[in-house]
Amino acid sequence: MQLLSYSIFLIVILCTFSLVQSKTPVDEQHCEVCIKTMNAFADSLTNEEKSSVEKIEKALKKYCSQVKVDSKEHRLCYYIGALETSATYTIADLSKPLSWGIPVEKICRERLSKTNPQICDLKYEKQIDVNAVDINKLKVKDLKKILTDWGEAADFIEKSEFIKRINEVKDKYVKLTTDKDKKDL
């Protein structure tokens, strides 16, 4: 009798542990490009298109042909196989589950990432808020990124030259006060 109660106790503990372990939080940036792009694509589909695998695949190829070249979305379309230049063809890994009504997050994070892990490696670059950070503490790489994002020349050698140039052109690209601050004045 004691052996039976001990076994039941162990089973309850193991089930509880597995439930607690499975509730780990999801990293929101994991597969962010795939999720955002495929949600936008899915929102563009009609109900009739959503129910047909062939129509989804045709619409995805059309959608991807209109995506800006050299963008993260374009790279995703390449990985999935929705471009003419794609080396692989894994559109079915997206179109079939989408036609079944499976959420895009689950398709990207679980199905597409298994066939091609590079899909979830795509991440959007975070913009640096020049007003919120001390540019003197940024790395040269970040300073160069700020200037190139603004379309300014960033061919300096010294960190001080990057900082000086950012301070010179900052007013053209960054609002010093927000709309809320203007209302307060």
N, CA and C atoms as a LAMMPS dump frame, in Angstrom:
ITEM: TIMESTEP
0
ITEM: NUMBER OF ATOMS
555
ITEM: BOX BOUNDS ff ff ff
-5.0000000000000000e+02 5.0000000000000000e+02
-5.0000000000000000e+02 5.0000000000000000e+02
-5.0000000000000000e+02 5.0000000000000000e+02
ITEM: ATOMS id mol type element x y z
1 1 1 N 0.818 -1.188 0
2 1 2 C 0 0 0
3 1 3 C 0.865 1.257 0
4 2 1 N 1.903 1.231 0.81
5 2 2 C 2.787 2.378 0.892
6 2 3 C 3.53 2.581 -0.427
7 3 1 N 3.868 1.509 -1.111
8 3 2 C 4.538 1.586 -2.404
9 3 3 C 3.634 2.238 -3.441
10 4 1 N 2.348 1.917 -3.418
11 4 2 C 1.387 2.504 -4.344
12 4 3 C 1.242 4.005 -4.107
13 5 1 N 1.132 4.428 -2.866
14 5 2 C 1 5.857 -2.574
15 5 3 C 2.282 6.606 -2.935
16 6 1 N 3.424 5.973 -2.744
17 6 2 C 4.699 6.577 -3.121
18 6 3 C 4.768 6.761 -4.64
19 7 1 N 4.307 5.76 -5.405
20 7 2 C 4.298 5.834 -6.871
21 7 3 C 3.373 6.939 -7.352
22 8 1 N 2.2 7.041 -6.757
23 8 2 C 1.247 8.098 -7.13
24 8 3 C 1.84 9.465 -6.819
25 9 1 N 2.498 9.583 -5.684
26 9 2 C 3.136 10.843 -5.307
27 9 3 C 4.197 11.241 -6.33
28 10 1 N 5.008 10.297 -6.776
29 10 2 C 6.037 10.58 -7.781
30 10 3 C 5.41 11.002 -9.108
31 11 1 N 4.346 10.355 -9.515
32 11 2 C 3.665 10.705 -10.761
33 11 3 C 3.11 12.115 -10.693
34 12 1 N 2.505 12.475 -9.571
35 12 2 C 1.974 13.825 -9.396
36 12 3 C 3.094 14.859 -9.454
37 13 1 N 4.201 14.581 -8.816
38 13 2 C 5.347 15.507 -8.829
39 13 3 C 5.877 15.663 -10.245
40 14 1 N 6.033 14.572 -10.987
41 14 2 C 6.551 14.643 -12.35
42 14 3 C 5.596 15.406 -13.272
43 15 1 N 4.309 15.176 -13.129
44 15 2 C 3.329 15.908 -13.952
45 15 3 C 3.363 17.396 -13.638
46 16 1 N 3.449 17.73 -12.367
47 16 2 C 3.517 19.135 -11.971
48 16 3 C 4.776 19.783 -12.519
49 17 1 N 5.898 19.1 -12.435
50 17 2 C 7.156 19.627 -12.945
51 17 3 C 7.08 19.853 -14.451
52 18 1 N 6.491 18.903 -15.178
53 18 2 C 6.404 19.057 -16.634
54 18 3 C 5.485 20.204 -17.009
55 19 1 N 4.423 20.436 -16.255
56 19 2 C 3.529 21.567 -16.521
57 19 3 C 4.231 22.891 -16.258
58 20 1 N 4.959 22.969 -15.175
59 20 2 C 5.676 24.202 -14.84
60 20 3 C 6.752 24.473 -15.88
61 21 1 N 7.445 23.446 -16.307
62 21 2 C 8.523 23.607 -17.272
63 21 3 C 7.988 24.012 -18.643
64 22 1 N 6.807 23.554 -19.022
65 22 2 C 6.258 23.876 -20.337
66 22 3 C 5.704 25.287 -20.409
67 23 1 N 5.575 25.974 -19.305
68 23 2 C 5.023 27.324 -19.279
69 23 3 C 6.111 28.397 -19.345
70 24 1 N 7.238 28.082 -19.953
71 24 2 C 8.302 29.068 -20.072
72 24 3 C 7.846 30.189 -21.002
73 25 1 N 8.21 31.419 -20.693
74 25 2 C 7.77 32.539 -21.524
75 25 3 C 8.379 32.488 -22.924
76 26 1 N 7.619 32.972 -23.888
77 26 2 C 8.06 32.977 -25.277
78 26 3 C 8.837 34.263 -25.536
79 27 1 N 9.983 34.12 -26.176
80 27 2 C 10.774 35.281 -26.566
81 27 3 C 10.065 35.964 -27.739
82 28 1 N 9.602 37.187 -27.532
83 28 2 C 8.825 37.897 -28.552
84 28 3 C 9.65 38.202 -29.799
85 29 1 N 10.963 38.278 -29.678
86 29 2 C 11.797 38.573 -30.835
87 29 3 C 12.149 37.321 -31.632
88 30 1 N 11.842 36.15 -31.09
89 30 2 C 12.124 34.903 -31.802
90 30 3 C 11.174 34.811 -32.991
91 31 1 N 11.718 34.766 -34.176
92 31 2 C 10.96 34.69 -35.439
93 31 3 C 10.143 35.955 -35.702
94 32 1 N 10.593 37.102 -35.219
95 32 2 C 9.811 38.325 -35.34
96 32 3 C 9.552 38.727 -36.788
97 33 1 N 10.518 38.541 -37.678
98 33 2 C 10.328 38.91 -39.084
99 33 3 C 9.297 37.992 -39.721
100 34 1 N 9.397 36.713 -39.469
101 34 2 C 8.458 35.743 -40.03
102 34 3 C 7.04 36.039 -39.541
103 35 1 N 6.889 36.239 -38.256
104 35 2 C 5.559 36.455 -37.684
105 35 3 C 4.937 37.737 -38.219
106 36 1 N 5.702 38.818 -38.223
107 36 2 C 5.151 40.089 -38.699
108 36 3 C 4.801 40.022 -40.189
109 37 1 N 5.688 39.469 -40.989
110 37 2 C 5.471 39.39 -42.433
111 37 3 C 4.314 38.455 -42.765
112 38 1 N 4.282 37.301 -42.138
113 38 2 C 3.227 36.336 -42.452
114 38 3 C 1.871 36.772 -41.902
115 39 1 N 1.85 37.521 -40.794
116 39 2 C 0.584 38.085 -40.323
117 39 3 C 0.06 39.109 -41.317
118 40 1 N 0.946 39.949 -41.833
119 40 2 C 0.535 40.934 -42.841
120 40 3 C 0.041 40.228 -44.096
121 41 1 N 0.732 39.17 -44.487
122 41 2 C 0.306 38.401 -45.659
123 41 3 C -1.056 37.749 -45.409
124 42 1 N -1.216 37.1 -44.261
125 42 2 C -2.471 36.415 -43.945
126 42 3 C -3.64 37.402 -43.884
127 43 1 N -3.373 38.623 -43.376
128 43 2 C -4.42 39.642 -43.316
129 43 3 C -4.841 40.113 -44.706
130 44 1 N -3.952 39.975 -45.676
131 44 2 C -4.27 40.412 -47.039
132 44 3 C -5.096 39.381 -47.815
133 45 1 N -5.216 38.174 -47.268
134 45 2 C -5.957 37.113 -47.95
135 45 3 C -7.465 37.223 -47.694
136 46 1 N -8.239 36.821 -48.68
137 46 2 C -9.691 36.733 -48.5
138 46 3 C -10 35.386 -47.837
139 47 1 N -11.227 35.229 -47.35
140 47 2 C -11.62 33.961 -46.719
141 47 3 C -11.552 32.808 -47.712
142 48 1 N -11.863 33.082 -48.957
143 48 2 C -11.807 32.044 -49.995
144 48 3 C -10.36 31.603 -50.221
145 49 1 N -9.443 32.571 -50.255
146 49 2 C -8.033 32.246 -50.466
147 49 3 C -7.459 31.483 -49.283
148 50 1 N -7.884 31.834 -48.068
149 50 2 C -7.356 31.185 -46.866
150 50 3 C -7.696 29.701 -46.794
151 51 1 N -8.722 29.276 -47.487
152 51 2 C -9.14 27.878 -47.403
153 51 3 C -8.484 26.991 -48.463
154 52 1 N -7.748 27.566 -49.395
155 52 2 C -7.143 26.798 -50.474
156 52 3 C -5.615 26.918 -50.435
157 53 1 N -4.954 25.776 -50.363
158 53 2 C -3.491 25.738 -50.323
159 53 3 C -2.902 26.358 -51.594
160 54 1 N -3.475 26.015 -52.743
161 54 2 C -2.971 26.531 -54.017
162 54 3 C -3.11 28.049 -54.093
163 55 1 N -4.227 28.561 -53.638
164 55 2 C -4.447 30.013 -53.682
165 55 3 C -3.525 30.741 -52.719
166 56 1 N -3.266 30.13 -51.573
167 56 2 C -2.332 30.728 -50.612
168 56 3 C -0.939 30.801 -51.227
169 57 1 N -0.499 29.716 -51.86
170 57 2 C 0.829 29.686 -52.461
171 57 3 C 0.95 30.713 -53.583
172 58 1 N -0.064 30.817 -54.415
173 58 2 C -0.054 31.802 -55.504
174 58 3 C -0.027 33.224 -54.942
175 59 1 N -0.843 33.474 -53.918
176 59 2 C -0.884 34.807 -53.304
177 59 3 C 0.436 35.134 -52.609
178 60 1 N 1.069 34.137 -51.99
179 60 2 C 2.353 34.367 -51.314
180 60 3 C 3.435 34.746 -52.317
181 61 1 N 3.468 34.067 -53.456
182 61 2 C 4.451 34.402 -54.494
183 61 3 C 4.232 35.831 -54.998
184 62 1 N 2.975 36.208 -55.173
185 62 2 C 2.668 37.57 -55.615
186 62 3 C 3.066 38.577 -54.541
187 63 1 N 2.739 38.275 -53.284
188 63 2 C 3.079 39.149 -52.157
189 63 3 C 4.599 39.338 -52.073
190 64 1 N 5.334 38.248 -52.188
191 64 2 C 6.794 38.314 -52.076
192 64 3 C 7.441 39.027 -53.256
193 65 1 N 6.804 38.987 -54.421
194 65 2 C 7.366 39.689 -55.574
195 65 3 C 7.27 41.205 -55.408
196 66 1 N 6.398 41.663 -54.514
197 66 2 C 6.216 43.091 -54.292
198 66 3 C 6.972 43.611 -53.071
199 67 1 N 7.632 42.708 -52.35
200 67 2 C 8.394 43.097 -51.166
201 67 3 C 9.68 43.788 -51.593
202 68 1 N 10.089 44.779 -50.828
203 68 2 C 11.31 45.532 -51.124
204 68 3 C 12.531 44.605 -51.123
205 69 1 N 13.313 44.695 -52.19
206 69 2 C 14.521 43.882 -52.325
207 69 3 C 15.526 44.306 -51.254
208 70 1 N 16.296 43.363 -50.763
209 70 2 C 17.314 43.568 -49.724
210 70 3 C 16.714 43.929 -48.367
211 71 1 N 15.459 43.588 -48.144
212 71 2 C 14.839 43.782 -46.833
213 71 3 C 14.791 42.437 -46.113
214 72 1 N 14.475 42.478 -44.849
215 72 2 C 14.348 41.241 -44.07
216 72 3 C 13.202 40.389 -44.621
217 73 1 N 12.137 41.045 -45.052
218 73 2 C 10.99 40.338 -45.604
219 73 3 C 11.365 39.61 -46.899
220 74 1 N 12.188 40.259 -47.712
221 74 2 C 12.649 39.65 -48.961
222 74 3 C 13.491 38.414 -48.662
223 75 1 N 14.349 38.516 -47.667
224 75 2 C 15.185 37.387 -47.267
225 75 3 C 14.302 36.228 -46.791
226 76 1 N 13.246 36.543 -46.039
227 76 2 C 12.313 35.514 -45.576
228 76 3 C 11.643 34.825 -46.765
229 77 1 N 11.183 35.603 -47.725
230 77 2 C 10.555 35.04 -48.92
231 77 3 C 11.529 34.12 -49.656
232 78 1 N 12.795 34.509 -49.672
233 78 2 C 13.827 33.674 -50.306
234 78 3 C 13.958 32.34 -49.566
235 79 1 N 14.018 32.389 -48.233
236 79 2 C 14.167 31.172 -47.436
237 79 3 C 12.974 30.238 -47.603
238 80 1 N 11.776 30.805 -47.687
239 80 2 C 10.571 29.986 -47.806
240 80 3 C 10.466 29.377 -49.198
241 81 1 N 11.004 30.056 -50.195
242 81 2 C 10.94 29.555 -51.558
243 81 3 C 9.888 30.249 -52.395
244 82 1 N 9.488 31.44 -51.976
245 82 2 C 8.435 32.168 -52.677
246 82 3 C 8.976 33.08 -53.773
247 83 1 N 10.27 33.092 -53.967
248 83 2 C 10.879 33.898 -55.027
249 83 3 C 11.399 32.983 -56.129
250 84 1 N 11.498 33.52 -57.326
251 84 2 C 12.005 32.724 -58.446
252 84 3 C 13.463 32.328 -58.242
253 85 1 N 14.203 33.139 -57.495
254 85 2 C 15.623 32.873 -57.264
255 85 3 C 15.876 31.961 -56.067
256 86 1 N 14.83 31.545 -55.371
257 86 2 C 14.985 30.716 -54.171
258 86 3 C 15.599 29.371 -54.506
259 87 1 N 16.464 28.923 -53.616
260 87 2 C 17.12 27.637 -53.817
261 87 3 C 16.26 26.477 -53.322
262 88 1 N 15.393 26.737 -52.381
263 88 2 C 14.527 25.692 -51.831
264 88 3 C 13.067 26.063 -52.051
265 89 1 N 12.187 25.098 -51.824
266 89 2 C 10.766 25.334 -51.99
267 89 3 C 10.046 24.719 -50.798
268 90 1 N 9.783 25.534 -49.798
269 90 2 C 9.113 25.044 -48.585
270 90 3 C 7.821 25.806 -48.326
271 91 1 N 7.213 26.315 -49.373
272 91 2 C 5.973 27.078 -49.21
273 91 3 C 4.885 26.205 -48.591
274 92 1 N 4.89 24.923 -48.893
275 92 2 C 3.86 24.029 -48.355
276 92 3 C 3.901 23.978 -46.83
277 93 1 N 5.096 24.167 -46.247
278 93 2 C 5.207 24.182 -44.787
279 93 3 C 4.478 25.374 -44.182
280 94 1 N 4.193 26.372 -44.994
281 94 2 C 3.434 27.539 -44.548
282 94 3 C 1.985 27.466 -45.013
283 95 1 N 1.777 27.134 -46.287
284 95 2 C 0.438 27.22 -46.868
285 95 3 C -0.539 26.197 -46.288
286 96 1 N -0.098 24.975 -46.071
287 96 2 C -1.003 23.95 -45.531
288 96 3 C -1.479 24.307 -44.122
289 97 1 N -0.578 24.573 -43.177
290 97 2 C -1.054 24.925 -41.834
291 97 3 C -1.888 26.213 -41.817
292 98 1 N -1.541 27.152 -42.684
293 98 2 C -2.311 28.398 -42.746
294 98 3 C -3.736 28.123 -43.223
295 99 1 N -3.882 27.204 -44.174
296 99 2 C -5.222 26.857 -44.655
297 99 3 C -6.031 26.101 -43.601
298 100 1 N -5.346 25.454 -42.672
299 100 2 C -6.029 24.74 -41.593
300 100 3 C -6.415 25.672 -40.453
301 101 1 N -5.941 26.917 -40.492
302 101 2 C -6.275 27.887 -39.451
303 101 3 C -5.293 27.916 -38.295
304 102 1 N -4.129 27.331 -38.465
305 102 2 C -3.108 27.355 -37.413
306 102 3 C -2.53 28.761 -37.342
307 103 1 N -2.353 29.306 -36.141
308 103 2 C -1.822 30.671 -36.009
309 103 3 C -0.417 30.807 -36.605
310 104 1 N -0.158 31.982 -37.148
311 104 2 C 1.123 32.266 -37.799
312 104 3 C 2.288 32.084 -36.825
313 105 1 N 2.114 32.477 -35.572
314 105 2 C 3.187 32.348 -34.578
315 105 3 C 3.621 30.892 -34.448
316 106 1 N 2.657 30.01 -34.395
317 106 2 C 2.964 28.587 -34.263
318 106 3 C 3.623 28.046 -35.536
319 107 1 N 3.147 28.494 -36.691
320 107 2 C 3.731 28.049 -37.963
321 107 3 C 5.195 28.475 -38.045
322 108 1 N 5.459 29.739 -37.741
323 108 2 C 6.836 30.246 -37.844
324 108 3 C 7.758 29.6 -36.826
325 109 1 N 7.337 29.614 -35.554
326 109 2 C 8.223 29.17 -34.478
327 109 3 C 8.42 27.663 -34.433
328 110 1 N 7.408 26.909 -34.831
329 110 2 C 7.517 25.465 -34.68
330 110 3 C 7.74 24.732 -36.002
331 111 1 N 7.022 25.102 -37.04
332 111 2 C 7.108 24.341 -38.288
333 111 3 C 8.217 24.843 -39.203
334 112 1 N 8.194 26.141 -39.517
335 112 2 C 9.192 26.665 -40.457
336 112 3 C 10.598 26.643 -39.875
337 113 1 N 10.717 26.889 -38.576
338 113 2 C 12.053 26.906 -37.971
339 113 3 C 12.685 25.518 -37.958
340 114 1 N 11.853 24.462 -37.986
341 114 2 C 12.407 23.103 -38.04
342 114 3 C 12.983 22.807 -39.416
343 115 1 N 12.313 23.277 -40.476
344 115 2 C 12.807 23.007 -41.823
345 115 3 C 13.979 23.9 -42.193
346 116 1 N 13.962 25.153 -41.684
347 116 2 C 15.046 26.082 -41.994
348 116 3 C 15.249 27.026 -40.809
349 117 1 N 16.196 26.75 -39.939
350 117 2 C 16.417 27.574 -38.744
351 117 3 C 16.778 29.028 -39.061
352 118 1 N 17.258 29.296 -40.274
353 118 2 C 17.614 30.663 -40.64
354 118 3 C 16.4 31.581 -40.634
355 119 1 N 15.219 31.018 -40.818
356 119 2 C 13.995 31.811 -40.84
357 119 3 C 13.822 32.56 -39.523
358 120 1 N 14.093 31.888 -38.427
359 120 2 C 13.932 32.538 -37.118
360 120 3 C 15.16 33.339 -36.703
361 121 1 N 16.231 33.241 -37.458
362 121 2 C 17.412 34.056 -37.171
363 121 3 C 17.256 35.482 -37.689
364 122 1 N 16.292 35.703 -38.584
365 122 2 C 16.058 37.05 -39.108
366 122 3 C 15.472 37.929 -38.012
367 123 1 N 16.093 39.06 -37.785
368 123 2 C 15.625 39.999 -36.763
369 123 3 C 15.695 41.412 -37.313
370 124 1 N 14.755 42.227 -36.864
371 124 2 C 14.782 43.632 -37.238
372 124 3 C 15.83 44.348 -36.402
373 125 1 N 16.52 45.283 -37.032
374 125 2 C 17.504 46.074 -36.301
375 125 3 C 16.766 47.144 -35.509
376 126 1 N 17.148 47.296 -34.281
377 126 2 C 16.507 48.285 -33.415
378 126 3 C 17.102 49.654 -33.694
379 127 1 N 16.228 50.634 -33.813
380 127 2 C 16.671 52.004 -34.024
381 127 3 C 17.184 52.584 -32.706
382 128 1 N 18.231 53.355 -32.793
383 128 2 C 18.817 53.979 -31.616
384 128 3 C 18.221 55.361 -31.46
385 129 1 N 17.634 55.62 -30.299
386 129 2 C 17.06 56.929 -30.012
387 129 3 C 18.185 57.825 -29.499
388 130 1 N 18.597 58.749 -30.34
389 130 2 C 19.742 59.598 -30.026
390 130 3 C 19.464 60.482 -28.806
391 131 1 N 18.206 60.872 -28.603
392 131 2 C 17.874 61.699 -27.446
393 131 3 C 17.869 60.91 -26.145
394 132 1 N 17.676 59.603 -26.224
395 132 2 C 17.548 58.797 -25.017
396 132 3 C 18.87 58.193 -24.542
397 133 1 N 19.891 58.233 -25.377
398 133 2 C 21.167 57.629 -24.992
399 133 3 C 22.273 58.678 -24.983
400 134 1 N 23.309 58.365 -24.258
401 134 2 C 24.505 59.199 -24.249
402 134 3 C 25.399 58.704 -25.39
403 135 1 N 25.488 59.505 -26.455
404 135 2 C 26.235 59.028 -27.625
405 135 3 C 27.72 58.855 -27.328
406 136 1 N 28.203 59.493 -26.298
407 136 2 C 29.614 59.324 -25.922
408 136 3 C 29.894 57.914 -25.412
409 137 1 N 28.85 57.213 -24.949
410 137 2 C 29.026 55.862 -24.417
411 137 3 C 28.74 54.77 -25.441
412 138 1 N 28.279 55.147 -26.63
413 138 2 C 27.984 54.156 -27.665
414 138 3 C 29.258 53.654 -28.315
415 139 1 N 29.165 52.471 -28.888
416 139 2 C 30.287 51.914 -29.634
417 139 3 C 30.354 52.584 -31.007
418 140 1 N 31.526 52.542 -31.623
419 140 2 C 31.726 53.138 -32.942
420 140 3 C 30.766 52.509 -33.953
421 141 1 N 30.542 51.216 -33.827
422 141 2 C 29.618 50.517 -34.719
423 141 3 C 28.22 51.145 -34.653
424 142 1 N 27.745 51.461 -33.447
425 142 2 C 26.429 52.073 -33.272
426 142 3 C 26.402 53.507 -33.792
427 143 1 N 27.498 54.236 -33.581
428 143 2 C 27.579 55.604 -34.088
429 143 3 C 27.547 55.605 -35.613
430 144 1 N 28.259 54.669 -36.202
431 144 2 C 28.278 54.548 -37.661
432 144 3 C 26.89 54.185 -38.175
433 145 1 N 26.188 53.318 -37.465
434 145 2 C 24.838 52.914 -37.866
435 145 3 C 23.888 54.108 -37.84
436 146 1 N 24.006 54.946 -36.838
437 146 2 C 23.153 56.141 -36.749
438 146 3 C 23.357 57.005 -37.991
439 147 1 N 24.604 57.26 -38.326
440 147 2 C 24.896 58.115 -39.482
441 147 3 C 24.437 57.483 -40.797
442 148 1 N 24.671 56.19 -40.967
443 148 2 C 24.251 55.547 -42.217
444 148 3 C 22.727 55.466 -42.318
445 149 1 N 22.045 55.284 -41.186
446 149 2 C 20.57 55.296 -41.202
447 149 3 C 20.045 56.662 -41.634
448 150 1 N 20.769 57.694 -41.296
449 150 2 C 20.373 59.051 -41.679
450 150 3 C 20.802 59.386 -43.104
451 151 1 N 21.618 58.548 -43.703
452 151 2 C 22.095 58.805 -45.061
453 151 3 C 23.301 59.726 -45.095
454 152 1 N 23.964 59.839 -43.993
455 152 2 C 25.152 60.701 -43.883
456 152 3 C 26.416 59.864 -44.079
457 153 1 N 27.48 60.534 -44.513
458 153 2 C 28.769 59.867 -44.679
459 153 3 C 29.289 59.426 -43.315
460 154 1 N 29.78 58.218 -43.256
461 154 2 C 30.286 57.681 -41.989
462 154 3 C 31.649 57.038 -42.201
463 155 1 N 32.535 57.759 -42.878
464 155 2 C 33.845 57.199 -43.184
465 155 3 C 34.94 57.834 -42.334
466 156 1 N 34.67 57.898 -41.047
467 156 2 C 35.641 58.461 -40.113
468 156 3 C 36.455 57.336 -39.49
469 157 1 N 37.501 57.723 -38.798
470 157 2 C 38.352 56.741 -38.141
471 157 3 C 38.176 56.813 -36.626
472 158 1 N 38.174 58.009 -36.09
473 158 2 C 38.107 58.201 -34.644
474 158 3 C 36.667 58.311 -34.151
475 159 1 N 36.437 57.812 -32.961
476 159 2 C 35.111 57.88 -32.343
477 159 3 C 34.668 59.324 -32.17
478 160 1 N 35.584 60.177 -31.82
479 160 2 C 35.256 61.595 -31.614
480 160 3 C 34.739 62.242 -32.897
481 161 1 N 35.235 61.797 -34.062
482 161 2 C 34.763 62.335 -35.34
483 161 3 C 33.308 61.921 -35.603
484 162 1 N 32.955 60.682 -35.26
485 162 2 C 31.571 60.22 -35.4
486 162 3 C 30.639 61.046 -34.514
487 163 1 N 31.055 61.24 -33.26
488 163 2 C 30.234 61.995 -32.3
489 163 3 C 30.057 63.43 -32.771
490 164 1 N 31.137 64.036 -33.246
491 164 2 C 31.075 65.404 -33.735
492 164 3 C 30.104 65.519 -34.907
493 165 1 N 30.174 64.581 -35.854
494 165 2 C 29.292 64.615 -37.029
495 165 3 C 27.829 64.395 -36.635
496 166 1 N 27.573 63.485 -35.71
497 166 2 C 26.199 63.252 -35.243
498 166 3 C 25.636 64.523 -34.624
499 167 1 N 26.441 65.188 -33.803
500 167 2 C 25.976 66.425 -33.169
501 167 3 C 25.747 67.535 -34.19
502 168 1 N 26.518 67.544 -35.266
503 168 2 C 26.355 68.562 -36.309
504 168 3 C 25.043 68.401 -37.078
505 169 1 N 24.663 67.155 -37.398
506 169 2 C 23.495 66.914 -38.257
507 169 3 C 22.265 66.423 -37.485
508 170 1 N 22.386 66.302 -36.203
509 170 2 C 21.313 65.753 -35.375
510 170 3 C 19.999 66.515 -35.53
511 171 1 N 20.068 67.815 -35.618
512 171 2 C 18.86 68.633 -35.697
513 171 3 C 18.049 68.366 -36.966
514 172 1 N 18.707 67.933 -38.025
515 172 2 C 17.995 67.627 -39.272
516 172 3 C 17.154 66.362 -39.158
517 173 1 N 17.574 65.417 -38.319
518 173 2 C 16.971 64.093 -38.298
519 173 3 C 16.198 63.752 -37.027
520 174 1 N 16.435 64.472 -35.959
521 174 2 C 15.83 64.125 -34.677
522 174 3 C 15.074 65.32 -34.133
523 175 1 N 13.845 65.067 -33.684
524 175 2 C 13.085 66.114 -33.006
525 175 3 C 13.61 66.219 -31.583
526 176 1 N 13.93 67.404 -31.177
527 176 2 C 14.45 67.59 -29.826
528 176 3 C 13.348 67.518 -28.789
529 177 1 N 12.15 67.976 -29.139
530 177 2 C 11.023 67.906 -28.215
531 177 3 C 9.912 67.099 -28.87
532 178 1 N 9.178 66.389 -28.077
533 178 2 C 8.057 65.616 -28.592
534 178 3 C 6.822 66.506 -28.651
535 179 1 N 5.772 66.022 -29.27
536 179 2 C 4.533 66.781 -29.359
537 179 3 C 3.968 67.073 -27.974
538 180 1 N 4.123 66.152 -27.032
539 180 2 C 3.64 66.344 -25.659
540 180 3 C 4.392 67.497 -25.001
541 181 1 N 5.708 67.578 -25.238
542 181 2 C 6.507 68.651 -24.664
543 181 3 C 6.063 70.005 -25.211
544 182 1 N 5.69 70.066 -26.485
545 182 2 C 5.241 71.304 -27.086
546 182 3 C 3.93 71.786 -26.456
547 183 1 N 3.053 70.835 -26.109
548 183 2 C 1.784 71.186 -25.481
549 183 3 C 2.017 71.757 -24.092
550 184 1 N 3.036 71.237 -23.403
551 184 2 C 3.341 71.699 -22.056
552 184 3 C 3.901 73.115 -22.036
553 185 1 N 4.471 73.554 -23.165
554 185 2 C 5.066 74.892 -23.225
555 185 3 C 4.047 75.931 -23.366
